[in-house]
């Protein structure tokens, strides 16, 4: 603690003298528990950039004169978002051992983005994302998390893919019909856990089966005009069974039984339009 205070005193003296510090010249020893820290440059630095490649632990805290922020699920959450020159801050580390941090060291490039969901049915969807990291960095875990809440995280439903950079897709099954889901891709690298943007999709209405068409109709809608109107077509021609005095659809779209039913073809074409959206 005495070393940290001494470093802060030297830093304040150099700033007062108008000396411009290079971030690489200032290192801080974060001990378990609380440690005093300060901005090593004459510029305002976002706390997400100030620590360079150092990865905060879940539950770490930064405290200032006007509030604090806590590191939760790969993000700093709270009122402290920047380090201002001339101000002191306290850092609470949940690590069991001290760690040396170089303040202001640039972060290596890494990014994770969430893909737009596709192949959405009543109970399933295909989701995924893209992970990019600069050379020398490692992807330890990657995947997607989903749920009905707007910002799902790995504490809820999630699935992992291959631990590598690039694009990947994951198939989701057992979803609830007619429900809006939110999805975020995520990754764990040398610098901790990070998420892509949240995207959403809504499963189709239905009974949870593979088909959402009415009974007796072909699965899938057909566009019939320039305004986007759609209909279901029947599975086959409507046929009258004289022996049972009943009507039924033929197995094939264009089948009919004998000349006696040939005049029913036009009727069946009209009846296909009964299954309107």
N, C-alpha and C positions, 0 to 999 in steps of 0.2 A: 504494500500500500504506500509506503514512504517513497519507493522508487517511482510509482505512478504520479504522486503529488509533485515530486521533484521534476518529472518530465513535463507536467502541466505548467509549472512555474517557469521553466526554461522556454516553453512554447509561447507563453503569454509575453515574456520579455522580448522574444524575437519578433512577435507580431507588433508589439508597441514600437519597436525600432524600425518598422517598415520593411522587414525582411520577408521575401516571398519564399515560402517553404515548398519543397517538392514532397509529394505524398510519400514517395519511396524512402525518404529519410526518417520518417516517423513510424515507429513500431510501438505497440501497446501490449502489455501482458495482461490478458484477461484471466483473473483467478476465479475459482469457484466462488459464487456469491457476488457481492457488489464490487465494482471497480470504477474509479473516476476516469472519464475519457473526454476528449475535446476534438474539435475540427482542426486538422493539421494544415489547412490552407487558408488563404484569405477569401475564398469563395464559399458560397453556400452549397452543401453537398446533400443529396438525397440519401437517406439511411440505407436504401436498397443498393446504393453504389459505393458508400463510404468504406465498407469492409472488404471490398475486392472479392477474391475467391473464398474468403472465410464463410463457412456455412453455419448460421445460428442454429441452436438447438430448440426443439419444441419447448415453449414456455419461457424463453429468454425475454428479458425486459429492458427497455431503455427508458430512463426517467429524466425529465427536465424540470425546470422551474415552473412550467405551466401544465404539465401532465405527463403521461407515459404511453408507451406502445408495447404490445406483447407479440411475440412471434408464434403464430398458430397456423398449422397446415400450410407451411411454405410461404406465409405472408406476414408482414408487420401490420398489426391492426391497432389503431389508437390515434391520438392527436399528434404524436411526435412523428413527423415524416421527413424532417430535414435537420442537418447540423448547421448551425450558424456560427461564424467566426466570433471568438470572444466569449462564448458561453460554455459552461461546463455541463457535463451529462454524467449519469451513472448507468453502468451496464451490469445487469444481473445475469450471470452465466450459470446454466444448469449442468455444465460439464463437471466431471469429477476431478479433472486435472487442469492445470493452467495451460493456456494456449497463447501463442504470439500472433498478433494481428497487425498487418501493414495497412494503415489507414489510407484510403484513396487509391489503392492499386486497382487498375482497370479490370473489370470482369471479362473473362474469356466469353466469346460469343456462344450463346445457346438459346434455343427457342422451342416452344411446343405450341402447336395449333390444333384445333379440333376440326375434324372433317364434318361436312354436312351429312346427316343421316340419309340412308338410301334403303331401297327394298323394304319399305315399311308396310307391314300387314296388321291384322288385328292383334296379333300376339308376338310379333318379332320385328327386328330392324337390324340393319347393318350400320355400325358406327366405327369410328377410328380417329386417327390423327397423324400428324407429322412431327418428328423430333429432329432438330438440327443442333449440333454441337461443334465447336472448333476442335482442331486436331489436338490430341493429347488429353482430351476430356473423356470421361466414361459415362455411359448410360447404364445404371445398375438395375433399374426397374422402370417400366413404362406400361401404360394401359389407359383405360377409360373408367370413369365413375359416372353413375347415372342415378336419377331419382325424380320424384315429383316436385321436390324443392328446387328453387331457381339456381342455387350454387352448390351442386352436389360435391362431396369430397370423398377421400379414401376411407373415412370412417363409416360410410354407408356402402351401398352396392357398388362393386367395382370388379374389373377383370383385367388381368395382365397379359401382355403380349411379349414377343421376343425382346430381350434387352439390347437393342441396337438402334442406331439412328435410321431415319427414313420414314416412309409411310407404312402404316399397318391398318388392318380392319379387323373388327371383332363382331361376331354375330350375337345378338341378344335374343333370348327366347323366354317364354313364360310371362310376357307382358300383359297388361290388362287392356282389353279393347276399349276404344274411345277415351283414352287417357293421354294427357300431355306429359311428356318426359323431358328432362333437361340433361344434357351430357357435357362432360368436360374431359379432354385428354389430359394426362399428367405424366410426369417423369421424375425420377430421382437420379441426380448426377452427383459429381464430386461436390457440388455447391448446394445440395439439399433438394427438397421437394418443390416442384413448381407445376402450375396448371395452365392449360390453354383457355381460350374464351369459352363461355357456355353457349351451346346451341340447343334448340328444342325441336321436337317433332311430336305429332299426335297419332297414336295408333288408330287404325280403321275401326269403325263400328262393326259389330258382328258377335257371333256366339262363341268366339274363340277358336273356331275351326279354320280350315284353310280357305274356305269359300265364304264370301260375304254376299253373294247373289241370292235373290229370292228362290224358293223351291221351284224347280221346273225351268229355270233360266240358265243361260250360259254364264259362267263365272267371268266377269269383266264387263265394263260398260263400253258402248260404241258411240262415237260422236256423230251426230246426224245433221248438224247445221253449222254455219259460220259463227253463230253466237255461242258455241260451246255446249249446246244441248246434248245430253247423253241419255241412252236407254239401255235396258237389258233385252237381249233376244232370247226367245224360247229355245229349248234344247232340240226340238224337232217339230214336225208338223202335227197339228191337232187332228186326231183320227176318231171316228165314231165306231164303236164296237157294237154291231147290231145284236150279237148273241147275249151281251150283258147289259145292253142299253146304257153304255158308259162312254165317256170320252177320255182319250189319253194322248200323250205326245209320242211321236215316233222316235226311235233311237237315233236316227240320222236326221240332220236338218232338212234334207230334201226328199225323204222317203214318204210314200203314201201307199196305201194298200188298195190295189185294183182300181178299175175305172169308176167304180161307184163312189170312191172317195176323191177322185181327181178334182172335182169341183170344190173340195175343201182346201185346196192349196192356197187360193187367194184369201180365204178366210183365215188360214193360219198365219199368213204374212201380216194381216191386219192385227191379229191377236198378239203378235210379237211386240207391238207397241203398247200393250197393256202394262208392261213392267216399266213404267216411267220412273225417273229419279224422284 
